[in-house]
């Protein structure tokens, strides 16, 4: 129960391949359910700190395998927020592949919204979810979106993005991300462009919150 709120916390997970539209779906849920009722957590915050590796090793690190995530800390923070306690979330620098010394405080709210490619692939995280969503988008569209994002936001080169996609992103998607779709309660084709599916999901979230009040 959330302290002082009298409601049970609703935990929602939004998973899917890189560039599938997870963030668009999560943002739409946040907008329509209300940012005052939701605390959002991106799985990418919990990448292990690679400061002990040289630059070449960091660039070629496999970020798409479940072992890249500090699962214990991730689960600990989820449990804290679910029980009505605050958590200090890690901050990750994607340009240098290191975890920064500062943290961001997260206060407990009625809804915890998780987003990440491996949300449904990590059993300890999956078990904490009340609603499991998988965003399903064609591979070519996902690659184009990732290419644009990594160049614009993470200052990568085209060659580096392609190499990473071929060597780790695509193989890990096939091994871990795509199979995790079987755990989903709802599969949303085309992500945020599927307004019918989004309407149904958000309606269900609102309904569940009403029953918890």
RAQUIBEL-V52238 format. One line per field, one symbol per residue. ss: DSSP state (2 for helix, 1 for strand, 0 for the rest). burial: b if it has 24 or more other ideal C-beta (glycine too) atoms within 12 Angstrom, else e. Layout:
ss: ???
burial: ???
This chain:
ss: 000000000111111100000222222222222022211111222210000000222220000002221022222222222200001111111000011111111100001111100000002222000011111100222222222222222000022222222222222222222222222001111022202222222222222222220
burial: ebeeeeeebbbbbbbbbbbbbbbbbbebbbebbeeebbbbbbbbbbbbebeeeeeeebbebbbbbbebbbbebbbebbebbbeeeebebbebebeebebeeeeeebbbbbbbbbbbbbbbbbeebbebbbbbbbbbbeeeebbebbbebbeeeeeeeeebbeebbeebbbebbeebbbebbebbbbbbbebbebeebbeebbeebeebbeeee
